[in-house]
Amino acid sequence: DQITLYVEVEGDVIRNAGFEGSGCAISTASASMMTGAVKGKTRTEAERLFESFHGLVTGEGEPDEAALGKLAVFAGVSEFPMRVKCASLPWHTLHAALEGKSNGPVSTE
């Protein structure tokens, strides 16, 4: 799967986010829902959402399903380890972009 993520940050707020790329249905759906979920959020709020989503799809930790909203539909991914990377790739890309590591490929490893 390959995703290119576009994030417009103004001050500390994500004003816009979008993506293009190809991949399986899970990675595409995750990227689409993620870009919608982070618009209007601060970097800190987006990072918390990333952590909660990662906990949800890996089955680790206590994800805040109330904060995740519609993203909670990805809960079943934790039962399919080969699909965790598909769901989390866009989120790892967002995490890297928010940390300023946007040049070059991002891995879910």
N, C-alpha and C positions, 0 to 999 in steps of 0.2 A: 504494500500500500504506500502511496505517496501523497502527501497533503502539503499544500502551500497555504499558510495562514497569514492573513492580513489583519493587523490590529492597529487601530487609531486610538492613541492615548492622549488625553488632554489633561494636563496637570497629573492627577492621580486616578482619573476616571477613564474607563474604557468607553469611548464614545461610539466606536463602531468596530465590528469584527466580521470577517468573512473568510471563506476558504475556496480553494479550487484544488482539484486533484482527482485521483481515481483510487479505488479500493473496493473492498467488500462492502456489503450493505451495512454491516455493523459500524465500520469506521466512518463511512459517509454519514450515517444517521447520527453518530456520536458527534462528529464535527458540526453538523447542521444544528443540532440541539445545543451544543456548547456555545456556538457563536451567538445564538439567540439569548442564552442564559447569562452571558457575561456582559452584554451591552448595558451600560449604565452603572456597572459595578466598579468599585474601587479595586486597585490591585490587590489589596488585602482581602477583600471579599471574594475576588476571583481565585486567589490562592486557597482560601478556605473551602471554596466550592470544589477546586481541584482535589484537595485532600479528601474531602467527603466522597467525591465521585470515585477516586482511586480506592478508598476503603470499600465502597459499595461493590465495585467490579472485581476486586481481589478477594473479598470476603474477610479482609483484615480490618481491625479497628471497629469503631462505632460510627457509621456514616449517619449524617443528619438528614434523614429522608425528607423531613419537612422542608429543609432548606433546598434540597435537590429538586423538589417539585416533580415535573414531568421526567426529569432525568432518572428518577427511581425505576423507570421501566427497564433499565440496564442491570438490575439486581441479579437476574438470571445468568448473566455472563460469568459470574464467579464459578458456576458449575462447569464451565467449559474453558479450561486453562488456555487452550490454543486461541481463544477469542478475546481474552483479556487484553492482549496487545492491540487487537483491532479497535477495541473500544477506547483504550487509553492513549493511543497515538496522538490524536488531536490535542488532548489535554497536556501531554508531555511537551508538545510543540508550543502550546500557549504558555506553559510554565517557563520554558526556555526563552520565549519572546519577552515575557514580563521581566525576566532577569537580565535582559539585554544580550542573550546568547542566540540571536536570531540569524546569524550568518552561518550557513552550512547546515548539514543534516542533523536531525534530532532522532535519537534512538529511544526505544522503550526498554532497553536493556538496563 
